[in-house]
Amino acid sequence: MPNIQSFDRSMIEEYLRRKGFPFFQDDEGDYVLQFAHNEDWGCTVAALLGIKGPNDNIYSIRLISDRRIPLADWQKVIVLCNRWNDETLWPKAVLSLRNTSEMNTGISLEAYLILDMGIHQELFEDYTDKIMGAGLSFWEWLHKDQGY
């Protein structure tokens, strides 16, 4: 039976090393994977894997792209994100409005998992694979299926 471990950054790093992903840590301590430009996605995607919450007990996966969404397209993109969220269980797609003074912004695909009780490495890796796979499929859905 797999051993349940306390959740910490070493689990993320172990996952990345097992997968052979090149990565680095940003200023906030998140692990960043940079995927090459993909014609099916119409963009370059980065995945940020990190720990959030006041007790460092929330696993965070965010996928962002280099595509900028101009203000004139915000409503259309919000509708597309809502459609994705309605039809797909995870990850959640949002128009990232962290800095509303900008006239263009990006889309963020996000999933969070509270791990107060810990998790075993195999489940952690399976969860991460599924979120990452679904997140990357969003960009193909947006570009090829939705024409955006």
N, CA, C and O atoms as a GROMACS GRO file, in nm:
protein
  592
    1MET      N    1   0.085  -0.118   0.000
    1MET     CA    2   0.000   0.000   0.000
    1MET      C    3   0.090   0.125   0.000
    1MET      O    4   0.187   0.131   0.075
    2PRO      N    5   0.058   0.224  -0.084
    2PRO     CA    6   0.138   0.347  -0.088
    2PRO      C    7   0.138   0.420   0.046
    2PRO      O    8   0.042   0.413   0.123
    3ASN      N    9   0.247   0.487   0.072
    3ASN     CA   10   0.266   0.560   0.197
    3ASN      C   11   0.216   0.704   0.183
    3ASN      O   12   0.261   0.777   0.095
    4ILE      N   13   0.124   0.745   0.270
    4ILE     CA   14   0.076   0.883   0.269
    4ILE      C   15   0.182   0.972   0.332
    4ILE      O   16   0.233   0.942   0.440
    5GLN      N   17   0.214   1.082   0.264
    5GLN     CA   18   0.316   1.174   0.310
    5GLN      C   19   0.255   1.310   0.335
    5GLN      O   20   0.150   1.344   0.279
    6SER      N   21   0.320   1.387   0.419
    6SER     CA   22   0.283   1.528   0.433
    6SER      C   23   0.316   1.598   0.302
    6SER      O   24   0.420   1.571   0.242
    7PHE      N   25   0.229   1.686   0.260
    7PHE     CA   26   0.249   1.757   0.134
    7PHE      C   27   0.351   1.869   0.153
    7PHE      O   28   0.341   1.949   0.246
    8ASP      N   29   0.451   1.872   0.063
    8ASP     CA   30   0.548   1.982   0.061
    8ASP      C   31   0.609   1.991  -0.078
    8ASP      O   32   0.574   1.914  -0.168
    9ARG      N   33   0.699   2.086  -0.096
    9ARG     CA   34   0.759   2.111  -0.227
    9ARG      C   35   0.836   1.991  -0.282
    9ARG      O   36   0.850   1.975  -0.403
   10SER      N   37   0.886   1.906  -0.193
   10SER     CA   38   0.963   1.791  -0.240
   10SER      C   39   0.876   1.697  -0.325
   10SER      O   40   0.929   1.629  -0.414
   11MET      N   41   0.746   1.692  -0.300
   11MET     CA   42   0.658   1.608  -0.381
   11MET      C   43   0.648   1.662  -0.524
   11MET      O   44   0.646   1.586  -0.620
   12ILE      N   45   0.641   1.794  -0.535
   12ILE     CA   46   0.634   1.855  -0.667
   12ILE      C   47   0.765   1.828  -0.741
   12ILE      O   48   0.764   1.789  -0.858
   13GLU      N   49   0.876   1.850  -0.674
   13GLU     CA   50   1.006   1.830  -0.737
   13GLU      C   51   1.027   1.684  -0.777
   13GLU      O   52   1.081   1.656  -0.884
   14GLU      N   53   0.984   1.592  -0.693
   14GLU     CA   54   0.994   1.449  -0.725
   14GLU      C   55   0.914   1.418  -0.851
   14GLU      O   56   0.962   1.344  -0.938
   15TYR      N   57   0.794   1.472  -0.861
   15TYR     CA   58   0.712   1.453  -0.981
   15TYR      C   59   0.785   1.503  -1.106
   15TYR      O   60   0.794   1.432  -1.206
   16LEU      N   61   0.837   1.624  -1.099
   16LEU     CA   62   0.903   1.684  -1.215
   16LEU      C   63   1.027   1.605  -1.255
   16LEU      O   64   1.052   1.587  -1.374
   17ARG      N   65   1.103   1.559  -1.159
   17ARG     CA   66   1.224   1.480  -1.189
   17ARG      C   67   1.187   1.344  -1.250
   17ARG      O   68   1.251   1.299  -1.344
   18ARG      N   69   1.085   1.280  -1.196
   18ARG     CA   70   1.042   1.150  -1.252
   18ARG      C   71   0.996   1.164  -1.396
   18ARG      O   72   1.021   1.076  -1.479
   19LYS      N   73   0.929   1.275  -1.426
   19LYS     CA   74   0.879   1.299  -1.562
   19LYS      C   75   0.989   1.348  -1.656
   19LYS      O   76   0.972   1.345  -1.778
   20GLY      N   77   1.101   1.392  -1.600
   20GLY     CA   78   1.210   1.444  -1.683
   20GLY      C   79   1.183   1.582  -1.738
   20GLY      O   80   1.245   1.621  -1.837
   21PHE      N   81   1.092   1.657  -1.676
   21PHE     CA   82   1.061   1.792  -1.721
   21PHE      C   83   1.172   1.889  -1.681
   21PHE      O   84   1.215   1.888  -1.565
   22PRO      N   85   1.218   1.971  -1.773
   22PRO     CA   86   1.307   2.081  -1.731
   22PRO      C   87   1.221   2.186  -1.660
   22PRO      O   88   1.111   2.217  -1.704
   23PHE      N   89   1.271   2.239  -1.551
   23PHE     CA   90   1.193   2.335  -1.473
   23PHE      C   91   1.286   2.429  -1.398
   23PHE      O   92   1.406   2.405  -1.387
   24PHE      N   93   1.227   2.536  -1.347
   24PHE     CA   94   1.298   2.626  -1.257
   24PHE      C   95   1.197   2.676  -1.154
   24PHE      O   96   1.077   2.657  -1.170
   25GLN      N   97   1.247   2.739  -1.050
   25GLN     CA   98   1.160   2.798  -0.948
   25GLN      C   99   1.157   2.948  -0.967
   25GLN      O  100   1.262   3.011  -0.986
   26ASP      N  101   1.036   3.007  -0.961
   26ASP     CA  102   1.023   3.152  -0.973
   26ASP      C  103   1.044   3.217  -0.836
   26ASP      O  104   1.074   3.150  -0.738
   27ASP      N  105   1.027   3.349  -0.833
   27ASP     CA  106   1.050   3.425  -0.710
   27ASP      C  107   0.956   3.387  -0.596
   27ASP      O  108   0.988   3.406  -0.479
   28GLU      N  109   0.839   3.331  -0.630
   28GLU     CA  110   0.742   3.291  -0.528
   28GLU      C  111   0.760   3.145  -0.485
   28GLU      O  112   0.687   3.096  -0.399
   29GLY      N  113   0.857   3.077  -0.544
   29GLY     CA  114   0.881   2.938  -0.509
   29GLY      C  115   0.804   2.838  -0.592
   29GLY      O  116   0.818   2.717  -0.572
   30ASP      N  117   0.722   2.885  -0.687
   30ASP     CA  118   0.649   2.794  -0.775
   30ASP      C  119   0.746   2.730  -0.874
   30ASP      O  120   0.843   2.792  -0.916
   31TYR      N  121   0.718   2.606  -0.909
   31TYR     CA  122   0.796   2.536  -1.010
   31TYR      C  123   0.734   2.569  -1.146
   31TYR      O  124   0.613   2.558  -1.164
   32VAL      N  125   0.818   2.610  -1.240
   32VAL     CA  126   0.771   2.656  -1.371
   32VAL      C  127   0.822   2.561  -1.479
   32VAL      O  128   0.941   2.534  -1.489
   33LEU      N  129   0.729   2.510  -1.560
   33LEU     CA  130   0.761   2.430  -1.678
   33LEU      C  131   0.722   2.512  -1.799
   33LEU      O  132   0.610   2.560  -1.808
   34GLN      N  133   0.813   2.529  -1.890
   34GLN     CA  134   0.785   2.606  -2.010
   34GLN      C  135   0.772   2.510  -2.127
   34GLN      O  136   0.869   2.443  -2.164
   35PHE      N  137   0.654   2.501  -2.186
   35PHE     CA  138   0.632   2.416  -2.303
   35PHE      C  139   0.659   2.498  -2.429
   35PHE      O  140   0.628   2.618  -2.434
   36ALA      N  141   0.716   2.434  -2.529
   36ALA     CA  142   0.746   2.502  -2.655
   36ALA      C  143   0.617   2.541  -2.727
   36ALA      O  144   0.510   2.485  -2.701
   37HIS      N  145   0.628   2.637  -2.818
   37HIS     CA  146   0.514   2.678  -2.900
   37HIS      C  147   0.460   2.555  -2.972
   37HIS      O  148   0.536   2.473  -3.025
   38ASN      N  149   0.329   2.543  -2.974
   38ASN     CA  150   0.262   2.430  -3.037
   38ASN      C  151   0.157   2.485  -3.132
   38ASN      O  152   0.071   2.564  -3.091
   39GLU      N  153   0.164   2.445  -3.257
   39GLU     CA  154   0.068   2.496  -3.357
   39GLU      C  155  -0.076   2.457  -3.323
   39GLU      O  156  -0.168   2.533  -3.353
   40ASP      N  157  -0.095   2.341  -3.261
   40ASP     CA  158  -0.231   2.300  -3.223
   40ASP      C  159  -0.288   2.390  -3.115
   40ASP      O  160  -0.410   2.410  -3.109
   41TRP      N  161  -0.202   2.445  -3.031
   41TRP     CA  162  -0.246   2.536  -2.924
   41TRP      C  163  -0.249   2.680  -2.973
   41TRP      O  164  -0.326   2.761  -2.920
   42GLY      N  165  -0.168   2.712  -3.072
   42GLY     CA  166  -0.158   2.850  -3.120
   42GLY      C  167  -0.085   2.941  -3.021
   42GLY      O  168  -0.101   3.063  -3.025
   43CYS      N  169  -0.005   2.882  -2.933
   43CYS     CA  170   0.063   2.962  -2.831
   43CYS      C  171   0.172   2.879  -2.763
   43CYS      O  172   0.189   2.760  -2.789
   44THR      N  173   0.243   2.946  -2.675
   44THR     CA  174   0.338   2.883  -2.584
   44THR      C  175   0.271   2.877  -2.447
   44THR      O  176   0.207   2.974  -2.406
   45VAL      N  177   0.285   2.766  -2.377
   45VAL     CA  178   0.219   2.747  -2.247
   45VAL      C  179   0.324   2.724  -2.140
   45VAL      O  180   0.426   2.658  -2.162
   46ALA      N  181   0.298   2.780  -2.023
   46ALA     CA  182   0.380   2.754  -1.904
   46ALA      C  183   0.289   2.697  -1.796
   46ALA      O  184   0.175   2.741  -1.780
   47ALA      N  185   0.340   2.600  -1.722
   47ALA     CA  186   0.269   2.544  -1.606
   47ALA      C  187   0.341   2.588  -1.480
   47ALA      O  188   0.464   2.580  -1.472
   48LEU      N  189   0.265   2.635  -1.383
   48LEU     CA  190   0.320   2.675  -1.254
   48LEU      C  191   0.262   2.583  -1.147
   48LEU      O  192   0.141   2.582  -1.124
   49LEU      N  193   0.347   2.507  -1.083
   49LEU     CA  194   0.307   2.413  -0.979
   49LEU      C  195   0.358   2.467  -0.846
   49LEU      O  196   0.478   2.491  -0.831
   50GLY      N  197   0.269   2.487  -0.751
   50GLY     CA  198   0.313   2.548  -0.627
   50GLY      C  199   0.229   2.515  -0.507
   50GLY      O  200   0.138   2.432  -0.512
   51ILE      N  201   0.261   2.582  -0.399
   51ILE     CA  202   0.193   2.565  -0.271
   51ILE      C  203   0.135   2.699  -0.230
   51ILE      O  204   0.203   2.801  -0.234
   52LYS      N  205   0.010   2.697  -0.190
   52LYS     CA  206  -0.061   2.819  -0.150
   52LYS      C  207  -0.125   2.799  -0.013
   52LYS      O  208  -0.119   2.690   0.045
   53GLY      N  209  -0.186   2.905   0.036
   53GLY     CA  210  -0.260   2.898   0.161
   53GLY      C  211  -0.177   2.936   0.281
   53GLY      O  212  -0.054   2.923   0.280
   54PRO      N  213  -0.244   2.982   0.385
   54PRO     CA  214  -0.172   3.027   0.506
   54PRO      C  215  -0.097   2.914   0.576
   54PRO      O  216  -0.002   2.940   0.650
   55ASN      N  217  -0.139   2.790   0.553
   55ASN     CA  218  -0.072   2.675   0.615
   55ASN      C  219   0.009   2.594   0.515
   55ASN      O  220   0.050   2.482   0.544
   56ASP      N  221   0.032   2.650   0.396
   56ASP     CA  222   0.105   2.580   0.290
   56ASP      C  223   0.048   2.440   0.266
   56ASP      O  224   0.122   2.343   0.253
   57ASN      N  225  -0.084   2.431   0.262
   57ASN     CA  226  -0.150   2.301   0.248
   57ASN      C  227  -0.233   2.288   0.121
   57ASN      O  228  -0.306   2.190   0.104
   58ILE      N  229  -0.222   2.384   0.032
   58ILE     CA  230  -0.302   2.382  -0.092
   58ILE      C  231  -0.207   2.367  -0.211
   58ILE      O  232  -0.119   2.450  -0.232
   59TYR      N  233  -0.227   2.260  -0.287
   59TYR     CA  234  -0.150   2.237  -0.408
   59TYR      C  235  -0.215   2.317  -0.520
   59TYR      O  236  -0.336   2.309  -0.542
   60SER      N  237  -0.134   2.394  -0.589
   60SER     CA  238  -0.182   2.483  -0.694
   60SER      C  239  -0.119   2.445  -0.828
   60SER      O  240   0.003   2.430  -0.838
   61ILE      N  241  -0.202   2.430  -0.929
   61ILE     CA  242  -0.156   2.410  -1.066
   61ILE      C  243  -0.219   2.518  -1.151
   61ILE      O  244  -0.342   2.530  -1.156
   62ARG      N  245  -0.136   2.598  -1.218
   62ARG     CA  246  -0.185   2.701  -1.310
   62ARG      C  247  -0.116   2.683  -1.444
   62ARG      O  248   0.004   2.660  -1.450
   63LEU      N  249  -0.193   2.693  -1.551
   63LEU     CA  250  -0.138   2.692  -1.686
   63LEU      C  251  -0.173   2.824  -1.751
   63LEU      O  252  -0.289   2.863  -1.757
   64ILE      N  253  -0.071   2.892  -1.800
   64ILE     CA  254  -0.090   3.022  -1.865
   64ILE      C  255  -0.019   3.019  -2.000
   64ILE      O  256   0.069   2.936  -2.024
   65SER      N  257  -0.060   3.109  -2.088
   65SER     CA  258   0.003   3.113  -2.220
   65SER      C  259   0.056   3.253  -2.248
   65SER      O  260   0.034   3.347  -2.172
   66ASP      N  261   0.128   3.262  -2.359
   66ASP     CA  262   0.179   3.392  -2.401
   66ASP      C  263   0.076   3.470  -2.483
   66ASP      O  264   0.105   3.582  -2.527
   67ARG      N  265  -0.042   3.415  -2.504
   67ARG     CA  266  -0.147   3.485  -2.579
   67ARG      C  267  -0.206   3.596  -2.494
   67ARG      O  268  -0.246   3.572  -2.380
   68ARG      N  269  -0.212   3.714  -2.548
   68ARG     CA  270  -0.272   3.828  -2.480
   68ARG      C  271  -0.410   3.851  -2.538
   68ARG      O  272  -0.429   3.845  -2.660
   69ILE      N  273  -0.505   3.876  -2.451
   69ILE     CA  274  -0.644   3.897  -2.492
   69ILE      C  275  -0.674   4.047  -2.485
   69ILE      O  276  -0.673   4.104  -2.376
   70PRO      N  277  -0.700   4.111  -2.600
   70PRO     CA  278  -0.730   4.254  -2.596
   70PRO      C  279  -0.866   4.282  -2.533
   70PRO      O  280  -0.955   4.197  -2.535
   71LEU      N  281  -0.880   4.399  -2.478
   71LEU     CA  282  -1.004   4.440  -2.410
   71LEU      C  283  -1.127   4.414  -2.496
   71LEU      O  284  -1.231   4.372  -2.444
   72ALA      N  285  -1.118   4.439  -2.626
   72ALA     CA  286  -1.232   4.421  -2.716
   72ALA      C  287  -1.281   4.275  -2.721
   72ALA      O  288  -1.396   4.250  -2.756
   73ASP      N  289  -1.195   4.180  -2.686
   73ASP     CA  290  -1.231   4.038  -2.691
   73ASP      C  291  -1.266   3.978  -2.555
   73ASP      O  292  -1.299   3.860  -2.547
   74TRP      N  293  -1.260   4.057  -2.448
   74TRP     CA  294  -1.281   4.002  -2.314
   74TRP      C  295  -1.415   3.931  -2.302
   74TRP      O  296  -1.421   3.820  -2.248
   75GLN      N  297  -1.522   3.992  -2.349
   75GLN     CA  298  -1.655   3.931  -2.334
   75GLN      C  299  -1.661   3.797  -2.407
   75GLN      O  300  -1.713   3.699  -2.353
   76LYS      N  301  -1.608   3.792  -2.529
   76LYS     CA  302  -1.608   3.668  -2.606
   76LYS      C  303  -1.529   3.560  -2.532
   76LYS      O  304  -1.573   3.445  -2.525
   77VAL      N  305  -1.414   3.596  -2.478
   77VAL     CA  306  -1.329   3.499  -2.410
   77VAL      C  307  -1.391   3.454  -2.279
   77VAL      O  308  -1.378   3.337  -2.241
   78ILE      N  309  -1.458   3.542  -2.209
   78ILE     CA  310  -1.529   3.502  -2.086
   78ILE      C  311  -1.636   3.399  -2.120
   78ILE      O  312  -1.652   3.301  -2.046
   79VAL      N  313  -1.709   3.419  -2.229
   79VAL     CA  314  -1.810   3.321  -2.271
   79VAL      C  315  -1.744   3.187  -2.303
   79VAL      O  316  -1.796   3.082  -2.265
   80LEU      N  317  -1.630   3.190  -2.372
   80LEU     CA  318  -1.559   3.066  -2.404
   80LEU      C  319  -1.509   2.996  -2.277
   80LEU      O  320  -1.520   2.874  -2.265
   81CYS      N  321  -1.454   3.072  -2.184
   81CYS     CA  322  -1.409   3.014  -2.057
   81CYS      C  323  -1.527   2.953  -1.982
   81CYS      O  324  -1.516   2.844  -1.926
   82ASN      N  325  -1.640   3.023  -1.980
   82ASN     CA  326  -1.760   2.970  -1.913
   82ASN      C  327  -1.807   2.841  -1.980
   82ASN      O  328  -1.850   2.748  -1.911
   83ARG      N  329  -1.800   2.836  -2.111
   83ARG     CA  330  -1.840   2.714  -2.183
   83ARG      C  331  -1.749   2.598  -2.142
   83ARG      O  332  -1.796   2.489  -2.112
   84TRP      N  333  -1.617   2.624  -2.142
   84TRP     CA  334  -1.521   2.522  -2.100
   84TRP      C  335  -1.554   2.473  -1.958
   84TRP      O  336  -1.559   2.353  -1.931
   85ASN      N  337  -1.577   2.568  -1.868
   85ASN     CA  338  -1.604   2.533  -1.728
   85ASN      C  339  -1.734   2.455  -1.712
   85ASN      O  340  -1.745   2.370  -1.624
   86ASP      N  341  -1.830   2.484  -1.798
   86ASP     CA  342  -1.959   2.414  -1.793
   86ASP      C  343  -1.946   2.272  -1.848
   86ASP      O  344  -2.012   2.180  -1.798
   87GLU      N  345  -1.862   2.254  -1.949
   87GLU     CA  346  -1.852   2.125  -2.018
   87GLU      C  347  -1.740   2.035  -1.963
   87GLU      O  348  -1.739   1.915  -1.989
   88THR      N  349  -1.649   2.093  -1.889
   88THR     CA  350  -1.529   2.021  -1.845
   88THR      C  351  -1.514   2.032  -1.694
   88THR      O  352  -1.536   2.139  -1.637
   89LEU      N  353  -1.477   1.924  -1.629
   89LEU     CA  354  -1.466   1.926  -1.483
   89LEU      C  355  -1.348   2.008  -1.434
   89LEU      O  356  -1.360   2.080  -1.334
   90TRP      N  357  -1.237   2.000  -1.501
   90TRP     CA  358  -1.116   2.071  -1.456
   90TRP      C  359  -1.021   2.087  -1.571
   90TRP      O  360  -1.038   2.019  -1.672
   91PRO      N  361  -0.923   2.173  -1.562
   91PRO     CA  362  -0.912   2.282  -1.465
   91PRO      C  363  -1.004   2.397  -1.501
   91PRO      O  364  -1.055   2.406  -1.613
   92LYS      N  365  -1.025   2.484  -1.405
   92LYS     CA  366  -1.112   2.601  -1.424
   92LYS      C  367  -1.039   2.701  -1.515
   92LYS      O  368  -0.921   2.730  -1.494
   93ALA      N  369  -1.110   2.754  -1.615
   93ALA     CA  370  -1.055   2.856  -1.705
   93ALA      C  371  -1.109   2.992  -1.666
   93ALA      O  372  -1.230   3.010  -1.649
   94VAL      N  373  -1.020   3.089  -1.651
   94VAL     CA  374  -1.061   3.225  -1.616
   94VAL      C  375  -0.982   3.326  -1.697
   94VAL      O  376  -0.866   3.304  -1.731
   95LEU      N  377  -1.047   3.436  -1.726
   95LEU     CA  378  -0.977   3.550  -1.783
   95LEU      C  379  -0.906   3.616  -1.665
   95LEU      O  380  -0.971   3.663  -1.571
   96SER      N  381  -0.776   3.619  -1.670
   96SER     CA  382  -0.697   3.665  -1.555
   96SER      C  383  -0.696   3.817  -1.549
   96SER      O  384  -0.630   3.883  -1.629
   97LEU      N  385  -0.768   3.872  -1.453
   97LEU     CA  386  -0.779   4.017  -1.439
   97LEU      C  387  -0.705   4.065  -1.315
   97LEU      O  388  -0.756   4.150  -1.241
   98ARG      N  389  -0.586   4.012  -1.292
   98ARG     CA  390  -0.507   4.050  -1.175
   98ARG      C  391  -0.466   4.196  -1.180
   98ARG      O  392  -0.456   4.262  -1.077
   99ASN      N  393  -0.441   4.247  -1.300
   99ASN     CA  394  -0.403   4.387  -1.316
   99ASN      C  395  -0.499   4.450  -1.415
   99ASN      O  396  -0.476   4.445  -1.536
  100THR      N  397  -0.606   4.510  -1.366
  100THR     CA  398  -0.711   4.562  -1.454
  100THR      C  399  -0.672   4.693  -1.521
  100THR      O  400  -0.748   4.746  -1.602
  101SER      N  401  -0.555   4.747  -1.490
  101SER     CA  402  -0.513   4.870  -1.557
  101SER      C  403  -0.459   4.839  -1.697
  101SER      O  404  -0.447   4.929  -1.780
  102GLU      N  405  -0.427   4.713  -1.723
  102GLU     CA  406  -0.378   4.675  -1.855
  102GLU      C  407  -0.496   4.663  -1.951
  102GLU      O  408  -0.606   4.627  -1.912
  103MET      N  409  -0.470   4.692  -2.076
  103MET     CA  410  -0.575   4.684  -2.177
  103MET      C  411  -0.580   4.546  -2.243
  103MET      O  412  -0.665   4.521  -2.328
  104ASN      N  413  -0.488   4.458  -2.205
  104ASN     CA  414  -0.496   4.320  -2.250
  104ASN      C  415  -0.451   4.231  -2.135
  104ASN      O  416  -0.380   4.274  -2.044
  105THR      N  417  -0.493   4.107  -2.141
  105THR     CA  418  -0.465   4.015  -2.031
  105THR      C  419  -0.454   3.874  -2.088
  105THR      O  420  -0.450   3.857  -2.210
  106GLY      N  421  -0.448   3.775  -2.003
  106GLY     CA  422  -0.436   3.637  -2.047
  106GLY      C  423  -0.542   3.549  -1.983
  106GLY      O  424  -0.622   3.593  -1.901
  107ILE      N  425  -0.539   3.423  -2.023
  107ILE     CA  426  -0.628   3.323  -1.966
  107ILE      C  427  -0.544   3.237  -1.873
  107ILE      O  428  -0.429   3.204  -1.902
  108SER      N  429  -0.604   3.201  -1.761
  108SER     CA  430  -0.537   3.113  -1.665
  108SER      C  431  -0.624   2.989  -1.645
  108SER      O  432  -0.745   3.000  -1.623
  109LEU      N  433  -0.563   2.873  -1.652
  109LEU     CA  434  -0.630   2.747  -1.619
  109LEU      C  435  -0.581   2.710  -1.480
  109LEU      O  436  -0.460   2.703  -1.457
  110GLU      N  437  -0.673   2.684  -1.387
  110GLU     CA  438  -0.634   2.669  -1.247
  110GLU      C  439  -0.702   2.549  -1.183
  110GLU      O  440  -0.818   2.519  -1.210
  111ALA      N  441  -0.626   2.481  -1.097
  111ALA     CA  442  -0.680   2.373  -1.014
  111ALA      C  443  -0.609   2.379  -0.879
  111ALA      O  444  -0.489   2.403  -0.871
  112TYR      N  445  -0.686   2.357  -0.774
  112TYR     CA  446  -0.633   2.362  -0.637
  112TYR      C  447  -0.681   2.239  -0.562
  112TYR      O  448  -0.795   2.195  -0.580
  113LEU      N  449  -0.594   2.185  -0.478
  113LEU     CA  450  -0.628   2.066  -0.401
  113LEU      C  451  -0.579   2.087  -0.258
  113LEU      O  452  -0.459   2.106  -0.234
  114ILE      N  453  -0.671   2.083  -0.162
  114ILE     CA  454  -0.636   2.098  -0.021
  114ILE      C  455  -0.582   1.964   0.030
  114ILE      O  456  -0.647   1.861   0.017
  115LEU      N  457  -0.462   1.968   0.086
  115LEU     CA  458  -0.394   1.845   0.127
  115LEU      C  459  -0.356   1.845   0.275
  115LEU      O  460  -0.244   1.809   0.311
  116ASP      N  461  -0.449   1.886   0.360
  116ASP     CA  462  -0.425   1.885   0.505
  116ASP      C  463  -0.380   1.749   0.556
  116ASP      O  464  -0.292   1.740   0.642
  117MET      N  465  -0.440   1.644   0.505
  117MET     CA  466  -0.414   1.509   0.555
  117MET      C  467  -0.301   1.439   0.481
  117MET      O  468  -0.269   1.324   0.511
  118GLY      N  469  -0.239   1.507   0.384
  118GLY     CA  470  -0.132   1.446   0.308
  118GLY      C  471  -0.184   1.373   0.186
  118GLY      O  472  -0.304   1.375   0.156
  119ILE      N  473  -0.092   1.309   0.115
  119ILE     CA  474  -0.126   1.237  -0.008
  119ILE      C  475  -0.010   1.143  -0.040
  119ILE      O  476   0.104   1.169   0.001
  120HIS      N  477  -0.038   1.035  -0.111
  120HIS     CA  478   0.076   0.952  -0.151
  120HIS      C  479   0.123   0.997  -0.289
  120HIS      O  480   0.046   1.051  -0.368
  121GLN      N  481   0.252   0.974  -0.316
  121GLN     CA  482   0.317   1.026  -0.436
  121GLN      C  483   0.246   0.981  -0.563
  121GLN      O  484   0.233   1.059  -0.657
  122GLU      N  485   0.201   0.856  -0.567
  122GLU     CA  486   0.136   0.805  -0.688
  122GLU      C  487   0.008   0.880  -0.720
  122GLU      O  488  -0.016   0.916  -0.836
  123LEU      N  489  -0.075   0.905  -0.619
  123LEU     CA  490  -0.198   0.981  -0.641
  123LEU      C  491  -0.166   1.126  -0.679
  123LEU      O  492  -0.230   1.183  -0.766
  124PHE      N  493  -0.067   1.183  -0.613
  124PHE     CA  494  -0.024   1.320  -0.644
  124PHE      C  495   0.016   1.330  -0.792
  124PHE      O  496  -0.024   1.424  -0.861
  125GLU      N  497   0.094   1.234  -0.838
  125GLU     CA  498   0.140   1.237  -0.977
  125GLU      C  499   0.026   1.212  -1.075
  125GLU      O  500   0.021   1.276  -1.180
  126ASP      N  501  -0.065   1.122  -1.042
  126ASP     CA  502  -0.180   1.097  -1.128
  126ASP      C  503  -0.268   1.222  -1.140
  126ASP      O  504  -0.311   1.259  -1.249
  127TYR      N  505  -0.295   1.284  -1.027
  127TYR     CA  506  -0.375   1.408  -1.026
  127TYR      C  507  -0.307   1.515  -1.112
  127TYR      O  508  -0.372   1.580  -1.193
  128THR      N  509  -0.177   1.533  -1.092
  128THR     CA  510  -0.104   1.634  -1.168
  128THR      C  511  -0.108   1.604  -1.317
  128THR      O  512  -0.131   1.695  -1.397
  129ASP      N  513  -0.087   1.479  -1.356
  129ASP     CA  514  -0.094   1.441  -1.498
  129ASP      C  515  -0.230   1.474  -1.558
  129ASP      O  516  -0.238   1.527  -1.669
  130LYS      N  517  -0.336   1.444  -1.485
  130LYS     CA  518  -0.471   1.468  -1.538
  130LYS      C  519  -0.501   1.617  -1.552
  130LYS      O  520  -0.559   1.660  -1.652
  131ILE      N  521  -0.462   1.696  -1.454
  131ILE     CA  522  -0.485   1.841  -1.462
  131ILE      C  523  -0.402   1.901  -1.575
  131ILE      O  524  -0.451   1.982  -1.653
  132MET      N  525  -0.276   1.861  -1.583
  132MET     CA  526  -0.189   1.915  -1.688
  132MET      C  527  -0.241   1.876  -1.827
  132MET      O  528  -0.247   1.959  -1.917
  133GLY      N  529  -0.279   1.750  -1.843
  133GLY     CA  530  -0.331   1.706  -1.972
  133GLY      C  531  -0.457   1.780  -2.013
  133GLY      O  532  -0.470   1.824  -2.127
  134ALA      N  533  -0.550   1.794  -1.918
  134ALA     CA  534  -0.674   1.867  -1.948
  134ALA      C  535  -0.644   2.014  -1.975
  134ALA      O  536  -0.704   2.074  -2.064
  135GLY      N  537  -0.553   2.072  -1.899
  135GLY     CA  538  -0.518   2.213  -1.919
  135GLY      C  539  -0.458   2.238  -2.056
  135GLY      O  540  -0.490   2.336  -2.122
  136LEU      N  541  -0.370   2.148  -2.099
  136LEU     CA  542  -0.311   2.164  -2.232
  136LEU      C  543  -0.416   2.143  -2.341
  136LEU      O  544  -0.410   2.207  -2.446
  137SER      N  545  -0.512   2.054  -2.317
  137SER     CA  546  -0.616   2.033  -2.418
  137SER      C  547  -0.706   2.157  -2.432
  137SER      O  548  -0.766   2.178  -2.537
  138PHE      N  549  -0.715   2.239  -2.326
  138PHE     CA  550  -0.793   2.363  -2.335
  138PHE      C  551  -0.740   2.449  -2.448
  138PHE      O  552  -0.818   2.503  -2.527
  139TRP      N  553  -0.607   2.464  -2.458
  139TRP     CA  554  -0.550   2.554  -2.559
  139TRP      C  555  -0.579   2.504  -2.699
  139TRP      O  556  -0.603   2.584  -2.790
  140GLU      N  557  -0.578   2.371  -2.718
  140GLU     CA  558  -0.614   2.316  -2.848
  140GLU      C  559  -0.763   2.338  -2.876
  140GLU      O  560  -0.800   2.376  -2.988
  141TRP      N  561  -0.847   2.315  -2.777
  141TRP     CA  562  -0.991   2.339  -2.790
  141TRP      C  563  -1.017   2.484  -2.828
  141TRP      O  564  -1.096   2.512  -2.918
  142LEU      N  565  -0.952   2.576  -2.760
  142LEU     CA  566  -0.972   2.719  -2.785
  142LEU      C  567  -0.927   2.756  -2.925
  142LEU      O  568  -0.997   2.829  -2.996
  143HIS      N  569  -0.811   2.708  -2.965
  143HIS     CA  570  -0.752   2.747  -3.093
  143HIS      C  571  -0.817   2.675  -3.212
  143HIS      O  572  -0.859   2.739  -3.308
  144LYS      N  573  -0.825   2.543  -3.204
  144LYS     CA  574  -0.872   2.466  -3.319
  144LYS      C  575  -1.025   2.455  -3.324
  144LYS      O  576  -1.085   2.474  -3.430
  145ASP      N  577  -1.086   2.425  -3.211
  145ASP     CA  578  -1.231   2.403  -3.210
  145ASP      C  579  -1.312   2.532  -3.203
  145ASP      O  580  -1.419   2.542  -3.264
  146GLN      N  581  -1.262   2.630  -3.130
  146GLN     CA  582  -1.336   2.755  -3.112
  146GLN      C  583  -1.285   2.867  -3.204
  146GLN      O  584  -1.346   2.974  -3.210
  147GLY      N  585  -1.176   2.843  -3.274
  147GLY     CA  586  -1.124   2.942  -3.368
  147GLY      C  587  -1.071   3.068  -3.303
  147GLY      O  588  -1.072   3.175  -3.364
  148TYR      N  589  -1.024   3.056  -3.179
  148TYR     CA  590  -0.969   3.175  -3.113
  148TYR      C  591  -0.825   3.150  -3.074
  148TYR      O  592  -0.761   3.237  -3.016
   0.00000   0.00000   0.00000
